Amino acid sequence: MPAIVLVGAQWGDEGKGKATDLLGGDVDYVVRYQGGNNAGHTVVIGDKSYALHLLPSGVLSPDVVPVIGNGVVIDPGVLLQEIDGLEARGISCDRLLISANAHLIMPHHRALDKVTERYLGQSRIGTTGRGIGPAYGDKIARMGVRVQDLFDPSILTQKIELSLREKNQVLTKVYNRRPIVVGPIVEEYIAYGERLKPYVADIGLVLNRALDDDKVVLLEGAQGTLLDIDHGTYPFVTSSSPTAGGACAGSGVGPTKVTKVIGILKAYTTRVGSGPFPTELLDEMGEYLRTTGGEYGVTTGRNRRCGWFDAVIARYASRVNGITDFFLTKLDVLSGLDKVPVCVAYDIDGVRHDEMPASQTEFHHAKPILEFFDGWKEDITGAKTFENLPPNAQAYVRALEDMSGAQISAIGVGPGRDQTLTLRPLI
């Protein structure tokens, strides 16, 4: 059976949680493969809304096994709070599995993330300050603490001592902060390990056996393509690989097992944090999209920057991820507009670019070349089929499909679980 990858095709916040939840009845495992609690998914079920940060969206489906893969960096305190919060609302997390190889966010990671971002001033990246970047940095430097280390106090103590030998020098001598003491951190994290131990497993083995047993595995990314450490708008990116290639590295599932890549696209564009954004609207229309679309970060509450749909980015995401199907979300937010602009190409110093420019300098200077589509006034939130949409809304969707490099197979017309139009099977 297939492994299916679900990726954000813009800068994140496209509605991946809604897509994962929609597919929940047809999959057996939902795997979060990268990122940390710097990301968030919102899933609306009836009159209840669930904000998830580390847990995969599949945790809300009673027959799905939710999995946190080795590519995720975990703040164990945050994870346990999230588990406790869901269980207090009647959602069981007993099926959760966590990779023994996933790296942990430590107190010094959070401390360094906050002070370095402040130190950068106007050059700041726009991180959430939750320690994700420093945790990935230690992973690459081979100084990281992994989930499995929680069960060996000697190894855990050695690793923390080694890391703090350097980190405390930076905190005290560069940033004039207090040093972090080893003992209390070891005690705190051993206690986390006692609670997390029942969930820990060899995830690569579990998932490959599941695929061999004809189970469907959904690999769920956080953030989006343009925030990928390699393929995004560097340096204004996250510290991991949200693209489809990262799904294999972050889960232990080989690339030959992946049969479909579903890209999530918002019917307009948003991003959080600093960095270039060619279609950004800094006027009342940008505020209209933000207010109407509820464009506030699930994890941080920060206002999202808003702009028109960018077909250049969609084509780039299609190419980088090998997208087979798009899920278009929040089409209902555009209802009521007389005209709906779409960025079809960029003007960079007088030269038209139909594809993403090769250099960041060029992308910073990109100005959108817009094509205008007729809007629609009708409320589409009650639509049950594509044919129920107003003709102009149908034409808009078809135009985006033609521009984006892959077929649009599902459309979100509202936040609810039942407010999705399925044009083609996604599994």
C-alpha positions, 0 to 999 in steps of 0.5 A, spaced: 500 500 500 502 507 498 505 512 502 502 519 501 506 525 502 502 531 504 506 538 503 505 545 504 505 548 497 506 556 499 509 559 506 505 554 511 499 555 514 495 552 508 490 548 511 494 541 512 491 539 518 484 540 515 487 535 509 490 530 514 483 530 518 479 529 511 483 523 509 483 520 516 478 515 515 482 512 509 489 512 512 492 507 518 498 512 520 499 519 520 506 521 521 509 528 522 516 528 519 519 534 521 519 541 524 517 542 532 512 546 536 514 552 531 508 550 527 501 549 528 495 545 525 487 547 526 482 542 525 475 544 526 470 538 528 463 540 528 463 546 533 469 544 536 476 547 534 483 543 536 490 546 535 495 541 534 503 543 535 507 537 535 502 531 535 500 529 528 493 531 525 491 524 525 490 523 533 483 526 532 481 520 528 480 514 532 482 509 528 489 512 526 496 511 529 499 518 530 506 518 529 512 523 531 518 521 526 525 522 527 525 528 523 521 532 528 525 536 534 521 535 540 520 539 546 517 534 551 514 539 556 510 542 550 508 535 547 506 532 554 502 539 555 498 537 548 497 530 550 494 532 557 490 537 553 487 533 548 485 527 553 482 532 558 477 533 552 476 526 551 481 525 545 485 519 547 493 519 545 494 512 547 496 510 540 501 515 539 508 513 537 514 517 537 521 515 534 527 514 539 531 517 534 527 524 534 532 530 537 529 534 543 529 541 544 533 543 551 532 549 555 539 552 552 536 552 545 530 556 547 534 561 551 539 562 545 533 562 540 530 568 543 537 572 545 540 571 538 533 573 534 533 580 539 541 581 537 539 581 530 535 587 530 532 589 523 535 583 520 532 578 524 529 571 521 522 572 524 523 565 528 518 563 534 523 563 539 521 556 541 528 553 540 527 549 533 533 552 530 538 551 535 536 544 536 537 542 529 544 546 529 546 541 535 543 535 531 547 537 525 553 538 529 552 531 532 551 534 539 544 533 540 540 530 545 535 524 542 529 521 545 532 515 547 537 518 551 532 520 556 532 512 558 540 513 560 541 518 565 549 517 564 549 518 557 543 524 558 548 527 563 554 527 559 551 530 553 548 536 557 554 537 560 558 537 554 553 542 550 552 547 556 560 547 556 559 551 550 552 554 550 553 557 557 560 561 555 555 564 549 550 565 554 554 569 559 559 572 555 556 574 549 549 575 551 550 577 559 545 571 561 545 567 567 548 560 566 544 554 565 545 549 571 546 541 569 543 538 575 535 540 574 535 539 567 537 532 567 532 531 573 527 535 569 528 531 562 528 524 566 521 525 569 519 527 561 522 520 559 518 516 564 512 519 561 514 518 554 517 511 554 510 508 553 510 511 546 517 510 544 518 505 538 523 504 532 518 508 527 522 506 521 521 499 522 514 500 524 512 504 518 515 499 513 512 493 516 505 497 516 506 498 508 508 491 507 502 489 511 498 493 506 496 499 510 496 506 508 501 511 511 500 519 510 507 523 511 505 530 514 509 536 513 509 542 517 510 549 514 511 549 507 515 549 501 518 556 501 520 555 508 524 549 506 532 550 509 534 548 502 529 550 497 525 556 500 527 563 501 533 562 505 535 565 510 528 566 511 526 559 512 525 554 517 531 549 520 528 543 516 525 540 510 518 540 509 518 538 502 516 531 500 524 529 500 524 531 507 518 526 508 523 520 507 529 522 511 524 524 517 520 518 517 525 512 515 520 510 509 524 509 502 522 514 496 520 508 492 514 507 497 511 514 496 506 513 490 502 520 491 504 527 493 499 532 495 500 539 495 496 544 500 495 551 496 491 557 499 486 560 494 490 566 496 497 567 499 500 568 506 506 568 510 509 569 517 515 572 519 520 576 515 522 575 508 520 577 501 513 576 499 512 579 492 504 579 492 503 582 499 498 587 500 499 592 505 493 596 504 485 595 506 485 589 502 490 585 505 487 587 512 480 584 509 484 577 507 487 577 514 480 578 518 476 574 513 480 568 513 482 568 520 489 569 518 493 569 525 498 563 527 496 557 530 502 557 535 504 564 535 498 568 534 502 573 530 498 576 524 499 573 517 502 577 512 497 576 506 497 577 498 494 574 492 495 567 489 502 566 486 502 561 481 509 562 480 510 559 487 505 554 486 509 551 479 515 551 483 512 547 489 509 542 484 516 541 481 520 541 487 515 536 491 513 532 485 506 534 486 501 529 483 494 533 486 493 539 489 488 541 495 485 548 494 483 551 501 479 557 503 476 559 496 470 561 500 474 567 503 474 570 496 467 570 495 464 578 495 470 580 491 469 584 484 475 582 481 480 576 484 487 578 482 492 572 480 500 573 480 502 569 473 509 571 473 514 576 476 517 583 473 524 583 475 528 589 473 524 590 467 524 582 465 519 577 465 520 571 469 515 565 469 519 561 474 522 562 480 528 566 479 535 563 481 537 568 486 535 571 492 537 578 490 532 577 484 526 574 488 527 580 493 526 585 487 520 581 484 514 585 482 507 581 481 505 581 474 497 580 475 491 577 471 484 579 473 479 574 474 471 576 475 469 575 482 463 572 485 458 574 490 455 568 492 456 564 499 459 558 497 460 555 504 454 550 503 456 547 496 457 540 496 459 539 489 464 543 484 458 544 480 454 548 486 460 553 485 458 559 481 461 559 474 466 565 476 468 561 482 469 554 477 473 558 472 478 561 478 479 554 480 480 551 473 485 557 471 489 556 478 489 548 476 492 550 469 497 555 472 500 551 478 502 544 474 498 539 477 491 537 478 486 540 483 483 534 486 479 537 493 477 544 494 476 547 501 469 552 502 469 553 509 473 551 516 468 545 517 470 537 516 464 537 511 466 543 507 470 540 502 469 538 495 472 532 492 473 532 485 478 526 485 480 521 490 486 523 494 487 516 496 
